[in-house]
Amino acid sequence: MARTRYTFNTKTLAYEEHRRTIGQKIFRFFLFLISTMSFSVVLIFLAYTFLGSPKERVMEREIAQYELQFQILNDRLDHLQIVMDELADKDDNIYRVIFEADPISKSIRQAGYGGIDRYAKLEGYSNSELLILTTKKLDRIASQVYVQSKSFDEVFEMARNKEKMLASIPAIQPVSNVDLKRFSSSYGYRPDPIYKVKKFHAGVDFSAPQGTPIYSTGTGVVIKTRRSKRGYGNTIEIDHGYGYQTFYAHVKEFKVKKGEKVKRGQIIATVGNTGKSTAPHLHYEVRKNKRTVNPIYYFFNDLTPDEYETLLELSKLPNQSLD
Protein backbone atom coordinates (compact mmCIF):
# COMPACT_ATOMS: atom_id res chain seq x y z
CA MET A 1 0.00 0.00 0.00
CA ALA A 2 1.45 3.35 -1.09
CA ARG A 3 2.22 5.86 1.66
CA THR A 4 0.24 9.10 1.76
CA ARG A 5 2.38 12.19 1.36
CA TYR A 6 1.58 15.58 2.94
CA THR A 7 2.80 19.06 2.13
CA PHE A 8 2.64 22.26 4.26
CA ASN A 9 0.39 24.92 2.80
CA THR A 10 1.85 28.34 3.65
CA LYS A 11 -1.40 30.06 2.99
CA THR A 12 -3.59 28.00 5.23
CA LEU A 13 -0.72 27.16 7.58
CA ALA A 14 -1.80 23.54 7.57
CA TYR A 15 -0.57 20.15 6.27
CA GLU A 16 -2.53 18.95 3.32
CA GLU A 17 -2.49 15.64 1.52
CA HIS A 18 -0.30 15.79 -1.64
CA ARG A 19 -2.16 14.65 -4.72
CA ARG A 20 -0.35 14.01 -8.07
CA THR A 21 -1.83 15.22 -11.27
CA ILE A 22 -2.75 12.87 -14.10
CA GLY A 23 0.28 14.07 -16.08
CA GLN A 24 2.62 13.34 -13.19
CA LYS A 25 1.17 9.86 -12.77
CA ILE A 26 1.59 9.12 -16.49
CA PHE A 27 5.19 10.44 -16.45
CA ARG A 28 6.13 8.33 -13.45
CA PHE A 29 4.55 5.27 -15.05
CA PHE A 30 6.52 5.65 -18.27
CA LEU A 31 9.69 6.43 -16.30
CA PHE A 32 9.26 3.19 -14.36
CA LEU A 33 8.50 1.26 -17.54
CA ILE A 34 11.59 2.59 -19.37
CA SER A 35 13.84 1.91 -16.39
CA THR A 36 12.55 -1.64 -16.11
CA MET A 37 12.99 -2.31 -19.81
CA SER A 38 16.51 -0.83 -19.79
CA PHE A 39 17.49 -2.98 -16.86
CA SER A 40 16.05 -6.04 -18.58
CA VAL A 41 17.94 -5.34 -21.81
CA VAL A 42 21.23 -4.88 -19.93
CA LEU A 43 20.60 -8.06 -17.95
CA ILE A 44 19.81 -10.09 -21.11
CA PHE A 45 22.86 -8.66 -22.90
CA LEU A 46 25.18 -9.63 -20.07
CA ALA A 47 23.63 -13.07 -19.81
CA TYR A 48 24.01 -13.82 -23.55
CA THR A 49 27.50 -12.30 -23.70
CA PHE A 50 29.10 -14.06 -20.75
CA LEU A 51 26.83 -17.01 -20.01
CA GLY A 52 25.31 -18.06 -23.33
CA SER A 53 21.95 -19.56 -23.93
CA PRO A 54 21.30 -23.28 -23.48
CA LYS A 55 20.94 -23.58 -27.25
CA GLU A 56 24.29 -21.89 -27.82
CA ARG A 57 25.99 -24.19 -25.32
CA VAL A 58 24.57 -27.22 -27.18
CA MET A 59 25.82 -25.80 -30.48
CA GLU A 60 29.28 -25.15 -29.04
CA ARG A 61 29.51 -28.78 -27.91
CA GLU A 62 28.43 -29.94 -31.37
CA ILE A 63 31.07 -27.72 -33.04
CA ALA A 64 33.78 -29.08 -30.73
CA GLN A 65 32.68 -32.62 -31.63
CA TYR A 66 32.79 -31.79 -35.35
CA GLU A 67 36.33 -30.40 -34.97
CA LEU A 68 37.41 -33.62 -33.26
CA GLN A 69 35.86 -35.71 -36.04
CA PHE A 70 37.62 -33.61 -38.68
CA GLN A 71 40.94 -34.13 -36.92
CA ILE A 72 40.35 -37.90 -36.88
CA LEU A 73 39.38 -37.76 -40.56
CA ASN A 74 42.61 -35.88 -41.34
CA ASP A 75 44.66 -38.56 -39.57
CA ARG A 76 42.91 -41.29 -41.57
CA LEU A 77 43.51 -39.37 -44.80
CA ASP A 78 47.23 -39.08 -43.94
CA HIS A 79 47.37 -42.87 -43.42
CA LEU A 80 45.52 -43.43 -46.69
CA GLN A 81 48.03 -41.16 -48.43
CA ILE A 82 50.87 -43.38 -47.18
CA VAL A 83 49.09 -46.45 -48.59
CA MET A 84 48.61 -44.69 -51.94
CA ASP A 85 52.29 -43.74 -52.05
CA GLU A 86 53.27 -47.37 -51.42
CA LEU A 87 50.95 -48.56 -54.20
CA ALA A 88 52.41 -46.00 -56.60
CA ASP A 89 55.96 -47.05 -55.68
CA LYS A 90 55.19 -50.73 -56.31
CA ASP A 91 53.42 -49.88 -59.54
CA ASP A 92 56.35 -47.86 -60.92
CA ASN A 93 59.22 -50.00 -59.63
CA ILE A 94 57.82 -53.54 -59.83
CA TYR A 95 54.72 -54.03 -61.97
CA ARG A 96 55.60 -51.60 -64.75
CA VAL A 97 59.26 -52.67 -64.69
CA ILE A 98 58.24 -56.30 -65.22
CA PHE A 99 56.29 -55.32 -68.33
CA GLU A 100 58.99 -52.84 -69.40
CA ALA A 101 56.53 -49.94 -69.30
CA ASP A 102 57.51 -46.38 -68.44
CA PRO A 103 56.61 -45.27 -64.90
CA ILE A 104 53.85 -42.70 -64.48
CA SER A 105 55.31 -39.24 -64.05
CA LYS A 106 55.16 -37.60 -60.64
CA SER A 107 53.31 -34.58 -62.06
CA ILE A 108 50.45 -36.80 -63.24
CA ARG A 109 50.26 -38.79 -60.01
CA GLN A 110 50.15 -35.67 -57.84
CA ALA A 111 47.88 -33.60 -60.06
CA GLY A 112 45.01 -32.11 -58.05
CA TYR A 113 41.74 -30.49 -58.92
CA GLY A 114 42.07 -27.13 -60.64
CA GLY A 115 40.30 -23.83 -60.04
CA ILE A 116 41.21 -21.11 -57.56
CA ASP A 117 37.56 -20.70 -56.53
CA ARG A 118 37.01 -24.38 -55.86
CA TYR A 119 37.21 -23.90 -52.10
CA ALA A 120 35.78 -20.36 -51.95
CA LYS A 121 32.47 -21.62 -50.57
CA LEU A 122 34.29 -22.97 -47.52
CA GLU A 123 35.84 -19.62 -46.61
CA GLY A 124 34.46 -17.16 -44.07
CA TYR A 125 33.87 -19.63 -41.22
CA SER A 126 35.70 -19.93 -37.93
CA ASN A 127 36.97 -23.39 -38.99
CA SER A 128 37.49 -22.62 -42.69
CA GLU A 129 41.18 -23.59 -42.60
CA LEU A 130 40.42 -27.06 -41.24
CA LEU A 131 37.57 -27.59 -43.71
CA ILE A 132 39.66 -26.51 -46.71
CA LEU A 133 42.67 -28.62 -45.63
CA THR A 134 40.53 -31.74 -45.26
CA THR A 135 38.76 -31.17 -48.57
CA LYS A 136 42.07 -30.68 -50.40
CA LYS A 137 43.46 -33.92 -48.97
CA LEU A 138 40.34 -35.80 -50.01
CA ASP A 139 40.44 -34.34 -53.53
CA ARG A 140 44.15 -35.17 -53.91
CA ILE A 141 43.68 -38.78 -52.81
CA ALA A 142 40.62 -39.16 -55.05
CA SER A 143 42.72 -37.95 -58.00
CA GLN A 144 45.54 -40.38 -57.15
CA VAL A 145 43.09 -43.28 -56.80
CA TYR A 146 41.76 -42.49 -60.28
CA VAL A 147 45.28 -42.38 -61.78
CA GLN A 148 46.27 -45.61 -59.99
CA SER A 149 43.11 -47.34 -61.16
CA LYS A 150 43.88 -46.40 -64.77
CA SER A 151 47.47 -47.61 -64.31
CA PHE A 152 46.32 -50.98 -63.00
CA ASP A 153 43.96 -51.28 -65.97
CA GLU A 154 46.94 -50.68 -68.24
CA VAL A 155 49.09 -53.22 -66.36
CA PHE A 156 46.28 -55.78 -66.54
CA GLU A 157 46.02 -55.25 -70.29
CA MET A 158 49.78 -55.66 -70.67
CA ALA A 159 49.65 -58.84 -68.59
CA ARG A 160 46.89 -60.26 -70.75
CA ASN A 161 48.72 -59.41 -73.96
CA LYS A 162 52.12 -60.49 -72.68
CA GLU A 163 51.33 -63.91 -71.28
CA LYS A 164 53.94 -65.35 -73.62
CA MET A 165 56.50 -62.79 -72.45
CA LEU A 166 55.82 -63.62 -68.79
CA ALA A 167 56.42 -67.30 -69.51
CA SER A 168 59.67 -66.46 -71.30
CA ILE A 169 61.28 -64.23 -68.67
CA PRO A 170 63.87 -66.23 -66.65
CA ALA A 171 62.06 -66.00 -63.33
CA ILE A 172 63.08 -69.06 -61.27
CA GLN A 173 66.29 -70.51 -59.88
CA PRO A 174 67.98 -73.03 -62.20
CA VAL A 175 68.51 -75.63 -59.45
CA SER A 176 66.30 -76.69 -56.60
CA ASN A 177 67.60 -74.51 -53.79
CA VAL A 178 66.06 -75.72 -50.51
CA ASP A 179 66.60 -73.14 -47.75
CA LEU A 180 68.94 -71.28 -50.15
CA LYS A 181 71.86 -73.48 -49.04
CA ARG A 182 73.16 -74.00 -52.58
CA PHE A 183 73.80 -70.34 -53.32
CA SER A 184 77.58 -69.97 -53.12
CA SER A 185 78.73 -66.97 -55.15
CA SER A 186 77.02 -63.86 -56.43
CA TYR A 187 77.23 -61.37 -59.30
CA GLY A 188 80.06 -58.80 -59.26
CA TYR A 189 83.76 -58.67 -58.46
CA ARG A 190 84.90 -61.79 -56.59
CA PRO A 191 88.30 -63.45 -55.91
CA ASP A 192 89.21 -65.98 -58.58
CA PRO A 193 89.67 -69.43 -56.95
CA ILE A 194 92.72 -70.25 -59.08
CA TYR A 195 94.46 -66.95 -59.79
CA LYS A 196 93.50 -65.38 -56.40
CA VAL A 197 92.83 -61.97 -57.90
CA LYS A 198 89.59 -60.08 -58.09
CA LYS A 199 87.76 -60.67 -61.35
CA PHE A 200 84.28 -59.78 -62.49
CA HIS A 201 81.89 -62.69 -61.96
CA ALA A 202 79.14 -62.29 -64.56
CA GLY A 203 76.68 -64.70 -62.98
CA VAL A 204 75.87 -66.61 -59.81
CA ASP A 205 77.09 -70.02 -58.66
CA PHE A 206 74.95 -72.77 -57.17
CA SER A 207 76.85 -75.48 -55.32
CA ALA A 208 75.26 -78.91 -55.79
CA PRO A 209 76.26 -82.58 -56.12
CA GLN A 210 77.04 -83.85 -59.60
CA GLY A 211 73.93 -85.11 -61.35
CA THR A 212 71.60 -82.56 -59.70
CA PRO A 213 68.92 -81.51 -62.26
CA ILE A 214 69.28 -78.10 -63.91
CA TYR A 215 66.03 -76.42 -65.00
CA SER A 216 65.31 -73.93 -67.75
CA THR A 217 64.36 -70.69 -65.99
CA GLY A 218 62.01 -69.57 -68.75
CA THR A 219 60.37 -70.73 -71.96
CA GLY A 220 62.66 -70.48 -74.98
CA VAL A 221 64.80 -72.20 -77.63
CA VAL A 222 68.19 -73.85 -77.09
CA ILE A 223 70.59 -71.93 -79.35
CA LYS A 224 73.88 -73.58 -78.34
CA THR A 225 75.24 -76.65 -76.55
CA ARG A 226 79.00 -76.89 -76.26
CA ARG A 227 81.34 -79.48 -74.78
CA SER A 228 84.71 -78.31 -73.49
CA LYS A 229 87.35 -79.17 -70.92
CA ARG A 230 88.44 -75.57 -70.52
CA GLY A 231 86.91 -72.38 -69.15
CA TYR A 232 83.22 -72.83 -68.50
CA GLY A 233 83.33 -76.48 -69.53
CA ASN A 234 80.12 -77.89 -70.96
CA THR A 235 77.62 -75.07 -71.55
CA ILE A 236 74.06 -74.44 -72.73
CA GLU A 237 72.57 -71.18 -74.01
CA ILE A 238 68.84 -70.55 -74.30
CA ASP A 239 67.17 -67.67 -76.15
CA HIS A 240 63.93 -66.66 -74.43
CA GLY A 241 63.00 -63.84 -76.76
CA TYR A 242 62.21 -60.25 -75.73
CA GLY A 243 65.96 -59.64 -75.39
CA TYR A 244 66.52 -62.34 -72.74
CA GLN A 245 69.09 -65.16 -72.86
CA THR A 246 70.36 -67.52 -70.15
CA PHE A 247 73.71 -69.30 -69.90
CA TYR A 248 74.42 -72.53 -67.95
CA ALA A 249 78.03 -73.65 -67.41
CA HIS A 250 80.04 -76.58 -65.97
CA VAL A 251 77.18 -79.00 -66.72
CA LYS A 252 77.77 -82.73 -66.77
CA GLU A 253 75.07 -84.22 -69.00
CA PHE A 254 72.90 -82.53 -71.62
CA LYS A 255 69.18 -83.30 -71.60
CA VAL A 256 68.34 -81.11 -74.61
CA LYS A 257 69.89 -80.35 -78.00
CA LYS A 258 70.37 -77.27 -80.13
CA GLY A 259 67.14 -75.98 -81.70
CA GLU A 260 64.91 -77.68 -79.13
CA LYS A 261 62.06 -75.68 -77.59
CA VAL A 262 61.97 -75.79 -73.80
CA LYS A 263 59.53 -74.63 -71.16
CA ARG A 264 60.16 -73.02 -67.81
CA GLY A 265 60.94 -75.73 -65.24
CA GLN A 266 62.00 -78.32 -67.84
CA ILE A 267 65.19 -80.28 -67.03
CA ILE A 268 67.87 -79.30 -69.54
CA ALA A 269 71.06 -80.73 -67.98
CA THR A 270 72.69 -81.93 -64.75
CA VAL A 271 75.24 -80.24 -62.50
CA GLY A 272 78.86 -81.14 -63.22
CA ASN A 273 82.45 -80.12 -62.54
CA THR A 274 83.68 -79.54 -66.09
CA GLY A 275 86.09 -76.87 -67.28
CA LYS A 276 87.87 -74.51 -64.88
CA SER A 277 85.87 -75.53 -61.84
CA THR A 278 87.04 -76.14 -58.28
CA ALA A 279 83.94 -78.04 -57.12
CA PRO A 280 80.69 -79.38 -58.59
CA HIS A 281 78.43 -76.40 -59.22
CA LEU A 282 76.35 -74.54 -61.80
CA HIS A 283 77.46 -71.16 -63.12
CA TYR A 284 74.32 -69.31 -64.26
CA GLU A 285 73.96 -66.03 -66.15
CA VAL A 286 71.07 -63.88 -67.34
CA ARG A 287 71.62 -61.61 -70.33
CA LYS A 288 69.34 -58.75 -71.30
CA ASN A 289 69.92 -57.26 -74.75
CA LYS A 290 73.30 -59.09 -74.90
CA ARG A 291 74.53 -57.61 -71.60
CA THR A 292 74.80 -59.60 -68.38
CA VAL A 293 72.54 -58.55 -65.50
CA ASN A 294 72.36 -59.72 -61.91
CA PRO A 295 70.32 -62.98 -61.97
CA ILE A 296 69.19 -62.44 -58.38
CA TYR A 297 66.72 -59.81 -59.60
CA TYR A 298 64.97 -62.52 -61.64
CA PHE A 299 64.36 -65.07 -58.89
CA PHE A 300 60.99 -63.56 -57.94
CA ASN A 301 58.80 -66.41 -59.20
CA ASP A 302 59.75 -69.17 -56.75
CA LEU A 303 60.81 -67.24 -53.64
CA THR A 304 58.80 -65.70 -50.84
CA PRO A 305 59.59 -62.07 -49.92
CA ASP A 306 61.49 -63.30 -46.84
CA GLU A 307 63.52 -65.79 -48.88
CA TYR A 308 64.29 -63.12 -51.45
CA GLU A 309 65.54 -60.77 -48.72
CA THR A 310 67.71 -63.59 -47.35
CA LEU A 311 69.15 -64.23 -50.82
CA LEU A 312 69.99 -60.55 -51.23
CA GLU A 313 71.81 -60.59 -47.90
CA LEU A 314 73.77 -63.72 -48.90
CA SER A 315 74.80 -62.04 -52.15
CA LYS A 316 76.44 -59.23 -50.17
CA LEU A 317 78.69 -61.54 -48.18
CA PRO A 318 82.38 -61.68 -49.20
CA ASN A 319 83.10 -64.95 -51.02
CA GLN A 320 84.87 -66.28 -54.09
CA SER A 321 83.51 -67.87 -57.22
CA LEU A 322 83.92 -71.56 -57.95
CA ASP A 323 85.14 -71.03 -61.54
C-alpha positions in Angstrom: 0.0 0.0 0.0 1.4 3.4 -1.1 2.2 5.9 1.7 0.2 9.1 1.8 2.4 12.2 1.4 1.6 15.6 2.9 2.8 19.1 2.1 2.6 22.3 4.3 0.4 24.9 2.8 1.9 28.3 3.7 -1.4 30.1 3.0 -3.6 28.0 5.2 -0.7 27.2 7.6 -1.8 23.5 7.6 -0.6 20.2 6.3 -2.5 19.0 3.3 -2.5 15.6 1.5 -0.3 15.8 -1.6 -2.2 14.6 -4.7 -0.3 14.0 -8.1 -1.8 15.2 -11.3 -2.8 12.9 -14.1 0.3 14.1 -16.1 2.6 13.3 -13.2 1.2 9.9 -12.8 1.6 9.1 -16.5 5.2 10.4 -16.5 6.1 8.3 -13.4 4.5 5.3 -15.1 6.5 5.7 -18.3 9.7 6.4 -16.3 9.3 3.2 -14.4 8.5 1.3 -17.5 11.6 2.6 -19.4 13.8 1.9 -16.4 12.6 -1.6 -16.1 13.0 -2.3 -19.8 16.5 -0.8 -19.8 17.5 -3.0 -16.9 16.0 -6.0 -18.6 17.9 -5.3 -21.8 21.2 -4.9 -19.9 20.6 -8.1 -17.9 19.8 -10.1 -21.1 22.9 -8.7 -22.9 25.2 -9.6 -20.1 23.6 -13.1 -19.8 24.0 -13.8 -23.5 27.5 -12.3 -23.7 29.1 -14.1 -20.8 26.8 -17.0 -20.0 25.3 -18.1 -23.3 21.9 -19.6 -23.9 21.3 -23.3 -23.5 20.9 -23.6 -27.2 24.3 -21.9 -27.8 26.0 -24.2 -25.3 24.6 -27.2 -27.2 25.8 -25.8 -30.5 29.3 -25.1 -29.0 29.5 -28.8 -27.9 28.4 -29.9 -31.4 31.1 -27.7 -33.0 33.8 -29.1 -30.7 32.7 -32.6 -31.6 32.8 -31.8 -35.4 36.3 -30.4 -35.0 37.4 -33.6 -33.3 35.9 -35.7 -36.0 37.6 -33.6 -38.7 40.9 -34.1 -36.9 40.3 -37.9 -36.9 39.4 -37.8 -40.6 42.6 -35.9 -41.3 44.7 -38.6 -39.6 42.9 -41.3 -41.6 43.5 -39.4 -44.8 47.2 -39.1 -43.9 47.4 -42.9 -43.4 45.5 -43.4 -46.7 48.0 -41.2 -48.4 50.9 -43.4 -47.2 49.1 -46.4 -48.6 48.6 -44.7 -51.9 52.3 -43.7 -52.0 53.3 -47.4 -51.4 51.0 -48.6 -54.2 52.4 -46.0 -56.6 56.0 -47.0 -55.7 55.2 -50.7 -56.3 53.4 -49.9 -59.5 56.3 -47.9 -60.9 59.2 -50.0 -59.6 57.8 -53.5 -59.8 54.7 -54.0 -62.0 55.6 -51.6 -64.8 59.3 -52.7 -64.7 58.2 -56.3 -65.2 56.3 -55.3 -68.3 59.0 -52.8 -69.4 56.5 -49.9 -69.3 57.5 -46.4 -68.4 56.6 -45.3 -64.9 53.9 -42.7 -64.5 55.3 -39.2 -64.0 55.2 -37.6 -60.6 53.3 -34.6 -62.1 50.5 -36.8 -63.2 50.3 -38.8 -60.0 50.2 -35.7 -57.8 47.9 -33.6 -60.1 45.0 -32.1 -58.0 41.7 -30.5 -58.9 42.1 -27.1 -60.6 40.3 -23.8 -60.0 41.2 -21.1 -57.6 37.6 -20.7 -56.5 37.0 -24.4 -55.9 37.2 -23.9 -52.1 35.8 -20.4 -52.0 32.5 -21.6 -50.6 34.3 -23.0 -47.5 35.8 -19.6 -46.6 34.5 -17.2 -44.1 33.9 -19.6 -41.2 35.7 -19.9 -37.9 37.0 -23.4 -39.0 37.5 -22.6 -42.7 41.2 -23.6 -42.6 40.4 -27.1 -41.2 37.6 -27.6 -43.7 39.7 -26.5 -46.7 42.7 -28.6 -45.6 40.5 -31.7 -45.3 38.8 -31.2 -48.6 42.1 -30.7 -50.4 43.5 -33.9 -49.0 40.3 -35.8 -50.0 40.4 -34.3 -53.5 44.2 -35.2 -53.9 43.7 -38.8 -52.8 40.6 -39.2 -55.0 42.7 -38.0 -58.0 45.5 -40.4 -57.2 43.1 -43.3 -56.8 41.8 -42.5 -60.3 45.3 -42.4 -61.8 46.3 -45.6 -60.0 43.1 -47.3 -61.2 43.9 -46.4 -64.8 47.5 -47.6 -64.3 46.3 -51.0 -63.0 44.0 -51.3 -66.0 46.9 -50.7 -68.2 49.1 -53.2 -66.4 46.3 -55.8 -66.5 46.0 -55.2 -70.3 49.8 -55.7 -70.7 49.7 -58.8 -68.6 46.9 -60.3 -70.8 48.7 -59.4 -74.0 52.1 -60.5 -72.7 51.3 -63.9 -71.3 53.9 -65.3 -73.6 56.5 -62.8 -72.4 55.8 -63.6 -68.8 56.4 -67.3 -69.5 59.7 -66.5 -71.3 61.3 -64.2 -68.7 63.9 -66.2 -66.7 62.1 -66.0 -63.3 63.1 -69.1 -61.3 66.3 -70.5 -59.9 68.0 -73.0 -62.2 68.5 -75.6 -59.5 66.3 -76.7 -56.6 67.6 -74.5 -53.8 66.1 -75.7 -50.5 66.6 -73.1 -47.7 68.9 -71.3 -50.1 71.9 -73.5 -49.0 73.2 -74.0 -52.6 73.8 -70.3 -53.3 77.6 -70.0 -53.1 78.7 -67.0 -55.1 77.0 -63.9 -56.4 77.2 -61.4 -59.3 80.1 -58.8 -59.3 83.8 -58.7 -58.5 84.9 -61.8 -56.6 88.3 -63.4 -55.9 89.2 -66.0 -58.6 89.7 -69.4 -56.9 92.7 -70.3 -59.1 94.5 -67.0 -59.8 93.5 -65.4 -56.4 92.8 -62.0 -57.9 89.6 -60.1 -58.1 87.8 -60.7 -61.3 84.3 -59.8 -62.5 81.9 -62.7 -62.0 79.1 -62.3 -64.6 76.7 -64.7 -63.0 75.9 -66.6 -59.8 77.1 -70.0 -58.7 74.9 -72.8 -57.2 76.9 -75.5 -55.3 75.3 -78.9 -55.8 76.3 -82.6 -56.1 77.0 -83.9 -59.6 73.9 -85.1 -61.3 71.6 -82.6 -59.7 68.9 -81.5 -62.3 69.3 -78.1 -63.9 66.0 -76.4 -65.0 65.3 -73.9 -67.8 64.4 -70.7 -66.0 62.0 -69.6 -68.8 60.4 -70.7 -72.0 62.7 -70.5 -75.0 64.8 -72.2 -77.6 68.2 -73.8 -77.1 70.6 -71.9 -79.3 73.9 -73.6 -78.3 75.2 -76.6 -76.6 79.0 -76.9 -76.3 81.3 -79.5 -74.8 84.7 -78.3 -73.5 87.3 -79.2 -70.9 88.4 -75.6 -70.5 86.9 -72.4 -69.2 83.2 -72.8 -68.5 83.3 -76.5 -69.5 80.1 -77.9 -71.0 77.6 -75.1 -71.6 74.1 -74.4 -72.7 72.6 -71.2 -74.0 68.8 -70.5 -74.3 67.2 -67.7 -76.1 63.9 -66.7 -74.4 63.0 -63.8 -76.8 62.2 -60.3 -75.7 66.0 -59.6 -75.4 66.5 -62.3 -72.7 69.1 -65.2 -72.9 70.4 -67.5 -70.1 73.7 -69.3 -69.9 74.4 -72.5 -67.9 78.0 -73.6 -67.4 80.0 -76.6 -66.0 77.2 -79.0 -66.7 77.8 -82.7 -66.8 75.1 -84.2 -69.0 72.9 -82.5 -71.6 69.2 -83.3 -71.6 68.3 -81.1 -74.6 69.9 -80.3 -78.0 70.4 -77.3 -80.1 67.1 -76.0 -81.7 64.9 -77.7 -79.1 62.1 -75.7 -77.6 62.0 -75.8 -73.8 59.5 -74.6 -71.2 60.2 -73.0 -67.8 60.9 -75.7 -65.2 62.0 -78.3 -67.8 65.2 -80.3 -67.0 67.9 -79.3 -69.5 71.1 -80.7 -68.0 72.7 -81.9 -64.8 75.2 -80.2 -62.5 78.9 -81.1 -63.2 82.4 -80.1 -62.5 83.7 -79.5 -66.1 86.1 -76.9 -67.3 87.9 -74.5 -64.9 85.9 -75.5 -61.8 87.0 -76.1 -58.3 83.9 -78.0 -57.1 80.7 -79.4 -58.6 78.4 -76.4 -59.2 76.4 -74.5 -61.8 77.5 -71.2 -63.1 74.3 -69.3 -64.3 74.0 -66.0 -66.2 71.1 -63.9 -67.3 71.6 -61.6 -70.3 69.3 -58.8 -71.3 69.9 -57.3 -74.7 73.3 -59.1 -74.9 74.5 -57.6 -71.6 74.8 -59.6 -68.4 72.5 -58.6 -65.5 72.4 -59.7 -61.9 70.3 -63.0 -62.0 69.2 -62.4 -58.4 66.7 -59.8 -59.6 65.0 -62.5 -61.6 64.4 -65.1 -58.9 61.0 -63.6 -57.9 58.8 -66.4 -59.2 59.8 -69.2 -56.7 60.8 -67.2 -53.6 58.8 -65.7 -50.8 59.6 -62.1 -49.9 61.5 -63.3 -46.8 63.5 -65.8 -48.9 64.3 -63.1 -51.5 65.5 -60.8 -48.7 67.7 -63.6 -47.4 69.2 -64.2 -50.8 70.0 -60.5 -51.2 71.8 -60.6 -47.9 73.8 -63.7 -48.9 74.8 -62.0 -52.1 76.4 -59.2 -50.2 78.7 -61.5 -48.2 82.4 -61.7 -49.2 83.1 -64.9 -51.0 84.9 -66.3 -54.1 83.5 -67.9 -57.2 83.9 -71.6 -58.0 85.1 -71.0 -61.5 
